[in-house]
């Protein structure tokens, strides 16, 4: 194996594979190292990959249809109290257009598929014998000389490169080792994601969720799903399974004394959810730390001499209420990091000053522009009213509005006033509404 590369990529997730694809097409010599037995081996579940960057990496990916589960054609937001659910529902033919705006993926499948596409790009490059995807290897150290990253150490093996891209995920030990991440990340900047994949016959799944062909549904939940703990729930349809889970604030979960799986079981037993997952069999379970999307949780910087940080290792994620965006951010950051390597190679300059172009490119992209623009929305979603008062009020109004009981019926405005009186004050709602309007 070549011991000096243009770039070494640590991590075979979406950020690392996107960087690898970009480097392969630029005829760069690189080594991608993944500690799992194969790319995707550590990812037992998945979610929604938003945006068009997948089509940039794999043009016409939808034609073979192998990497993804379903394209998102139906979106739903559900407010919950312990006994009711009130949903905002949206379908449109424009979701049928390619490239799709969102696809559901199971990461063990998707990452392995994307790694295969990277290998095809390597084989077609100018250096097919000098670029590698190496799996089942743990990188223990980024080699540093005079403050500059020069390669990596894995066990007794040492490999050198002009540049290292760290795409190791949220448990970013190497990012800390090179001095770009604080030793301690505040608990309010991370959350616990807990998720199950539940098997359900494809025909029954399509009938239950009113899907056609490869179309799919995404459903986000706020309110009783998290049992008073900061956070929310989700349900996504795959080809013949359902991904269902919760994202729960780390600090509030700790203080509540509740376990993630107990809250998940209560969520699954809610009457609105139980009907969706009826007869489905749990085949996978996972829990892991995720970023909250607070930009203050990002590392002090995402580049230094000879090194860049991509994907969730840089805490690139956003949940502003419309969607949880993380995989698309990982993909774009991996692409931009690799493009910076290509520029640096042409200039034969891998200094901090040259690699600062990565930060500039990320700042110009939708990733950091959206993270900055919607920070108020991120903070708003973490307010207690958003997962208690608001869902309770909405469901209370829904129960009144949709109940026919052979009695004189109140006007909707009177029903809303009564619901507000039971759960909040008009002044509190006005203030919350103004904050929501400004943040979104």
Secondary structure, DSSP 8 states (H G I E B T S, - for coil): --SEEEEEEE--SHHHHHHHHHHHHTT--EEEEESSSSTTTT---EEEEESSHHHHHSTTHHHH--S-SEEEEEEEEEEE-SS-EEEEEEE-GGGGSSS-SEEEEEHHHHHHHHHHHHHHHHHTSTTTTT-EEEES----EEEEETTEEEEEEETTEEEEEEEEEE---SS-HHHHHTTSS-SS--GGGEEEEEEEEEE--HHHHHHHHT--TTEEEEEEEEEGGGTTSSEEEEEEE-SSEEEEEEEEEHHHHHHHT--HHHHHHHHHHSHHHHHHHTT-EEEEEEEEEEE---GGGS-S-SEETTEEE-GGGGT--EESSS-EESHHHHHHHHHHHHHHHHHHHHHT--SHHHHHHHHHHHHHSHHHHHHHHTHHHHHHHTSGGGGTHHHHHHHHHHHHHH---SS----HHHHHHHHHHHH--HHHHHHHHHHHHHH-
